[in-house]
Amino acid sequence: MFTSSPFAELSASIPPIVMQTYVVIMIILVTGGTLYDIIHKKSAKYFFNNWRNVKNKGTRRVGGGEMVSLAIQTAVVEGLTSGEFCNARRRIAHLLTMYGFLAYAITTGIMVFWYPTPATPAPAILPQVWTMGALMVCLGGYWFWFFIRVDVAAEGNSPFRVVRADLFILSLLASATLGLAWAYLQATGNWWTNVFLGLYLLATTVLFASIPWSKFSHMFYKPAAALQKRVEEANGSRRNLPGPADRPEIFGSARREPRHY
């Protein structure tokens, strides 16, 4: 399981072209779902209109060099390190899930397209990264789901309460968990392998096909929103909000940890 590609072993029963076609369909669903979400919610129209208003209301002009600097800061702070999260636990859980998902998805594509059969064995590092990525998704995702969610940690609701906004995280956790279970059962030759393969494909399909109804596409919106916020602070518009106070923000108390998110 940790040194051989589970998809190469699967090629004994499912032709590689079928697996590759499935991955392509998932990519199309992500692209189409995101575009539909943008058009349906008019997110792009709102963003560009707001960008124009911010530029007109600014008290100073942001030059090209400064804009590049702001974009780099956004990519590093908000993109790579999730610096928008004040709560350290939430930030760590988010980073585990984000980087785990990237490792899990990218290595899946590499193994399916470049090493689809045992005749072209994948380097041992690929299935290891795939497994580690799925485990990171599970660690960060389950930590968030049971202990960090606002409605659980701050509002006292049951962690088993499910609403439509939870579709993304639940389908992601299901995909990673069932993928690990399927790979293990396949490596051990268990007769439950095909059952878990079907569940794994179902969960993965829900994850990528439900973009218009889930929070999947927010990973594309967040960098744009973070950049816009930095530009607003740089040109002085600040969305018509007052400037920062002299005293720093104080959350929680010495006896109770903060619950702001």
C-alpha positions in Angstrom: 0.0 0.0 0.0 2.8 2.4 0.9 5.2 1.5 -1.9 3.0 0.6 -4.9 0.3 2.6 -6.7 -3.2 1.4 -5.8 -4.4 2.5 -9.3 -1.8 0.3 -11.0 -3.1 -2.7 -9.1 -6.7 -1.7 -10.1 -5.7 -1.8 -13.8 -6.0 -5.6 -13.5 -9.8 -5.2 -13.4 -10.4 -1.7 -14.8 -8.6 -0.5 -18.0 -6.3 2.5 -17.4 -8.3 4.5 -20.1 -11.4 4.2 -17.9 -9.6 5.6 -14.9 -8.0 8.4 -17.0 -11.4 9.3 -18.4 -12.9 9.5 -15.0 -10.2 11.9 -13.8 -10.7 14.1 -16.9 -14.5 14.1 -16.2 -13.8 15.2 -12.6 -11.5 18.1 -13.9 -14.3 19.1 -16.3 -16.8 19.0 -13.4 -14.5 21.3 -11.3 -14.1 23.8 -14.2 -17.7 23.8 -15.2 -19.0 23.8 -11.7 -16.8 26.8 -10.8 -17.8 28.7 -13.9 -21.5 28.0 -13.2 -21.1 29.1 -9.6 -19.5 32.4 -10.8 -22.2 33.1 -13.3 -25.1 32.0 -11.1 -23.9 34.0 -8.0 -22.6 36.8 -10.2 -19.4 36.7 -8.2 -17.1 38.0 -10.9 -19.5 40.9 -11.7 -19.6 41.8 -8.0 -15.8 41.6 -7.7 -15.0 43.8 -10.6 -17.7 46.4 -9.7 -16.3 46.5 -6.2 -12.8 46.7 -7.5 -13.8 49.7 -9.6 -15.4 51.4 -6.6 -12.4 50.8 -4.4 -10.2 52.3 -7.0 -12.4 55.4 -7.3 -12.8 55.9 -3.6 -9.1 55.5 -2.8 -7.2 58.4 -1.3 -3.9 57.4 -3.1 -3.0 55.5 -6.2 -1.5 52.0 -6.0 1.3 51.6 -8.6 2.2 48.6 -10.6 5.2 47.7 -8.5 3.2 48.0 -5.3 0.4 45.9 -6.8 2.9 43.1 -7.6 4.1 43.3 -4.0 0.6 43.1 -2.7 -0.1 40.1 -4.9 3.0 38.3 -3.7 2.1 39.0 0.0 -1.4 37.7 -0.7 0.0 34.5 -2.3 2.4 33.9 0.6 0.4 35.0 3.6 -3.2 34.1 2.7 -2.5 31.5 0.1 0.4 29.4 1.4 0.1 30.0 5.1 -3.6 30.8 5.6 -2.7 33.9 7.5 -6.3 35.2 7.6 -7.0 32.8 10.4 -6.4 34.3 13.9 -7.2 31.1 15.7 -4.1 29.0 15.6 -5.9 25.6 15.8 -8.2 26.5 12.9 -5.2 27.7 10.9 -3.3 24.4 11.5 -6.3 22.3 10.7 -6.9 24.3 7.5 -3.3 23.9 6.4 -3.3 20.2 7.0 -6.5 19.8 5.0 -5.3 22.1 2.2 -1.9 20.7 1.6 -3.1 17.1 2.2 -5.8 17.6 -0.5 -3.2 19.0 -2.9 -0.8 16.1 -2.4 -3.7 13.6 -2.6 -5.2 15.0 -5.8 -1.9 15.7 -7.6 -0.4 12.3 -6.9 -3.7 10.7 -8.0 -3.4 12.4 -11.4 0.3 11.5 -11.8 -0.2 7.8 -10.9 -3.3 7.4 -13.1 -1.8 9.1 -16.2 1.9 8.3 -16.0 2.0 5.1 -14.1 -1.3 3.3 -14.8 -0.1 -0.3 -14.8 2.4 -2.5 -13.0 4.4 -2.5 -16.2 5.3 1.1 -15.5 5.8 1.0 -11.7 5.4 4.3 -10.0 8.3 5.6 -7.8 7.7 4.6 -4.2 7.5 8.3 -3.2 4.2 8.8 -5.1 2.0 6.2 -3.2 3.6 7.4 0.0 2.7 11.0 -0.7 -0.8 9.9 -1.8 -1.3 8.1 1.5 0.2 10.9 3.6 -1.9 13.5 1.8 -5.1 11.5 2.5 -4.1 11.1 6.1 -3.4 14.9 6.4 -6.9 15.5 5.0 -8.4 13.2 7.6 -6.4 14.7 10.4 -7.2 18.3 9.6 -10.7 17.6 8.5 -11.9 15.5 11.4 -10.1 17.8 13.9 -12.0 20.7 12.3 -15.3 18.8 12.2 -15.5 17.6 15.8 -13.6 20.3 17.7 -13.2 23.6 15.8 -16.4 24.2 13.9 -18.0 27.4 15.1 -21.4 25.9 15.6 -19.8 23.1 17.7 -17.1 24.8 19.6 -18.8 28.2 20.1 -22.5 27.5 19.9 -22.7 24.1 21.5 -24.4 22.2 18.6 -23.8 18.5 18.1 -20.9 17.6 15.8 -23.3 15.3 14.0 -25.6 18.1 12.9 -25.3 18.4 9.2 -26.4 21.3 6.9 -25.8 21.9 3.2 -22.8 24.1 3.8 -21.1 20.9 5.2 -21.3 19.1 1.8 -17.7 20.0 0.8 -15.9 19.0 4.0 -18.0 15.8 4.4 -17.5 14.6 0.8 -13.8 15.5 1.0 -13.4 13.5 4.3 -15.4 10.6 2.8 -13.2 10.5 -0.3 -10.0 10.5 1.6 -11.2 8.0 4.2 -12.7 5.6 1.8 -9.7 5.9 -0.5 -7.4 4.8 2.3 -9.7 2.0 3.2 -9.9 0.8 -0.4 -6.2 0.9 -0.9 -5.6 -1.1 2.3 -8.2 -3.7 1.5 -6.9 -4.0 -2.1 -3.3 -4.5 -0.8 -4.5 -7.2 1.6 -6.7 -8.9 -1.0 -9.9 -8.5 1.1 -13.2 -9.3 -0.6 -14.6 -6.0 0.6 -12.3 -4.2 -1.9 -14.9 -3.7 -4.6 -17.5 -2.4 -2.2 -15.1 0.3 -0.8 -14.0 1.1 -4.4 -17.6 1.9 -5.3 -18.0 4.0 -2.2 -14.7 5.8 -2.8 -15.8 6.6 -6.4 -19.2 7.8 -5.2 -17.8 10.1 -2.5 -15.2 11.5 -5.0 -17.9 12.1 -7.6 -20.0 13.9 -5.1 -17.0 16.0 -4.0 -16.3 17.3 -7.6 -19.8 17.3 -9.0 -21.4 19.3 -6.1 -19.3 22.5 -6.6 -22.4 24.7 -7.3 -23.9 23.7 -4.0 -20.8 23.3 -1.8 -17.9 25.5 -0.6 -15.3 23.9 -3.0 -15.1 27.0 -5.2 -14.3 29.3 -2.3 -10.6 28.2 -2.6 -10.6 30.2 -5.9 -12.5 33.2 -4.4 -10.4 33.6 -1.3 -7.1 34.8 -2.9 -9.0 37.4 -5.0 -10.9 38.7 -1.9 -7.6 38.8 0.1 -5.9 40.7 -2.6 -8.8 43.2 -2.8 -8.6 43.7 1.0 -4.9 44.5 0.8 -5.5 46.9 -2.1 -8.2 48.7 -0.1 -5.9 49.1 2.9 -3.1 50.3 0.6 -5.1 53.0 -1.3 -7.0 54.2 1.8 -10.6 53.3 0.8 -11.0 50.6 3.6 -14.6 50.0 2.4 -15.7 53.2 4.1 -14.7 51.8 7.5 -12.9 53.9 10.1 -9.2 53.5 10.5 -7.6 51.2 13.1 -7.9 52.2 16.8 -5.0 53.2 18.9 -5.6 50.2 21.3 -5.0 46.7 19.9 -7.8 44.3 19.5 -8.4 42.2 22.7 -10.3 38.9 22.5 -11.3 36.6 25.3 -9.8 36.9 28.8 -7.1 35.4 31.0 -9.5 32.7 32.1 -11.1 31.8 28.8 -9.6 31.3 25.4 -11.1 33.5 22.5 -13.9 32.1 20.4 -13.6 34.5 17.5 -13.2 33.0 14.0 
